[in-house]
C-alpha cells in the first residue's frame, strides 16, 4: 500500500482507490484489478514511439476498465515504506528527460545481452523512481519493457520472471543498487 497525503484518488475516509466497479473493499479491488489488467495484458499492447506518451498509452490499456485516471500521471505525492517517489509536479519533466535519453541511446538496439541488461536496468530503475501513476506502475513498466526489449532485438522469456525476486531487485535499484536488477534482466534473455 502506498502512503499519500490528502489523496483525491481514494474514497472518503478510506485508503481504497476509487474505481469503475465501485469496489470499496481493498482485497476485492486487488482481485478485480489483477484480473482485468491481466486480461488486458493478454491483448496486443498498443504500439508507439517508445516515449512517455507511449508509456501512458500502455498504462491506459492495462487499467482503462478499472480507473478513470488510467494513463494519466498522478497529481498527488506518494511514497512506499517512507521512500518518496517523484513529486507530481516533476513527473512530466523527469519522464521526458528519461525517454529522451532512451531515444539518444537508440532504444538499446544492437547491445550485447549484458550491456542491454545494464542499460535497461538503469532505465527501469529511473522509470520506477518517477512512478508516474497512482497505481499500476510495475505492470505498466513490465509491459513497456517487453515492447522495448523486442524493439532492441532482445528475446526475453518472461516465464522465467519470479515476481517476488523481481520486486526485491526493483527495490534494490530504487535504493541505488542496479546490479541485481541487471542480473535479473540478463537471466531473462534467451540467447539463440
QUIKASUL-V319770 format. One line per field, one symbol per residue. phi: phi as a letter, one per 40 degrees, with the letter a starting at -180 (. if undefined). psi: psi as a letter, one per 30 degrees, with the letter a starting at -180 (. if undefined). burial: + if it has 9 or more other C-alpha atoms within 8 Angstrom, else -. Layout:
phi: ???
psi: ???
burial: ???
//
This chain:
phi: .ccabfcccbcdfabcccaccfcbbccccdccccccccdccccccdcicfbccccccccddcbccbbccdgbdcbbcbabfgbccdcdcbdccccccccccccccffgcgccdccdccccccdcccccccfcbcagccccccccccccccccgbcbbcccccdccccccccdccchbcdccdcccccccccb
psi: klkkkijfflkkhlgkkklffhkfkeeeeeeeeeeeeeeefflkkklaghaeeeeeeeeeeegffekegkgkklgkkllkhgjklkkeffeeeeeeeefeeeeeghggkglleeeeeeefeeeeeeeeeeiflelgeeeeeeeeeeeeeeefgkjkjfffkjeeeeeefeeeeegfjfeeeeeeeeffkjk.
burial: --++-----++----+-+++--++---++--++--+++-++--------+++-+++++++++++-++--++-+--+++++---+++++--++-+++-+++-++---++--+-++-+++++++++++++++++++-++--++-++++-+++++-++++---+----+--++-+++---+++++++++-+++--
//
